[in-house]
Amino acid sequence: MSITFFLTSLWEKRILLMFIGKVHTFSLFYFIYGNRLTDNFWMRILKF
C-alpha cells in the first residue's frame, strides 16, 4: 500500500512539476517579451 501511494505521489509530483515548468517557461517568456513591449509602449506614450 505504501509503495503504490509513493508511486502515485511521485507521479503527481512529476505532473505538477511538468505543469509548473510549462507555466514558468511561459511566464518567463511573457515577462521578457511583455516587458519589452510595455517599455516601447510607455516610451511612445511619454514621447507624446
C-alpha positions in Angstrom: 0.0 0.0 0.0 2.7 2.5 0.9 4.6 1.6 -2.3 1.6 2.4 -4.5 1.0 5.6 -2.5 4.6 6.6 -3.0 4.4 5.9 -6.8 1.1 7.8 -7.2 2.5 10.7 -5.2 5.7 10.6 -7.3 3.6 10.6 -10.5 1.5 13.5 -9.2 4.7 15.4 -8.3 6.0 14.7 -11.8 2.8 16.0 -13.4 2.9 19.0 -11.1 6.5 19.8 -11.9 5.8 19.5 -15.6 2.8 21.8 -15.3 4.8 24.3 -13.1 7.7 24.1 -15.6 5.4 24.9 -18.6 3.8 27.7 -16.7 7.2 29.0 -15.5 8.7 29.0 -19.0 5.6 30.7 -20.4 5.6 33.3 -17.7 9.3 33.9 -18.2 8.8 34.2 -22.0 5.9 36.6 -21.4 7.8 38.6 -18.8 10.8 39.1 -21.1 8.8 39.9 -24.2 6.0 41.6 -22.4 8.4 43.9 -20.6 10.0 44.9 -24.0 6.5 45.6 -25.4 5.4 47.6 -22.4 8.7 49.5 -22.4 8.1 50.5 -26.1 4.5 51.3 -25.3 5.4 53.6 -22.3 8.2 55.2 -24.3 5.8 56.0 -27.1 3.3 57.5 -24.6 6.0 59.5 -22.8 7.3 60.8 -26.2 3.9 62.2 -27.0 
